[in-house]
Amino acid sequence: MRKMTDRIAARITGEIGMGKNTGYRRPATHDEIAQLAYALWESRGRSNGHHMDDWLRAEKELTHRAM
């Protein structure tokens, strides 16, 4: 599942096609975090009760990519 979230995050942030040495990446926006959190929710079978976990995971993954 890790690779799927990597691909989703790369598509959301526009990093598809970028190599390791692409320079500065902007911080994730609220909408980008929301899109990845939604994708995580869908990948878990749309089960309720974990919205905060999905949001925090999406935020962490996108923030990590921005560094």
MONOR-V217118 format. One line per field, one symbol per residue. phi: phi as a letter, one per 40 degrees, with the letter a starting at -180 (. if undefined). A space follows every 10 residues. Layout:
phi=???
//
This chain:
phi=.dcccccccc cccgccgccc bcgcbccccd ccccccdccc ccccgfccgb cccccccccc ccccccc
//
